[in-house]
Amino acid sequence: MEASEDQPLPGKCRDWKALLGPGVVVVDVWATFPSAGWQMELRKAEEQGDDPEELILERVVTFPEGYQPPVVRGIDVHWEEQSDIEYRTVRVLPDDLTLEVLDRRNAPPLNADKA
């Protein structure tokens, strides 16, 4: 069952990251929910707007029917797409949150050995 679009989406999100790599754009976030069974994903919006440097994603939350134990659940959410578009921002709907995209195309790998 999907959460209603009439109500604000449940879940608390933090540690948003939007990265541009060689031929790929990546968005990661940490989300918490009030009980087990909740799921969250990011989907590319069908309507991308007028700014070609802005990627628009939709945050979609689903939850199970019936009783769920009241245990706070944390989820790592990852979205990526192969793309050569040089995005500068990512807007997340329905929260209307705008993230600055960090350009990692010419950066050394994160796990590179330090000399």
PyMOL commands that set and color helices and strands:
alter all, ss='L'
color gray80, all
select strands_A, chain A and resi 12-21+24-33+39-44+54-62+73-82+89-93+97-100+102-103
alter strands_A, ss='S'
color yellow, strands_A
deselect
rebuild
show_as cartoon
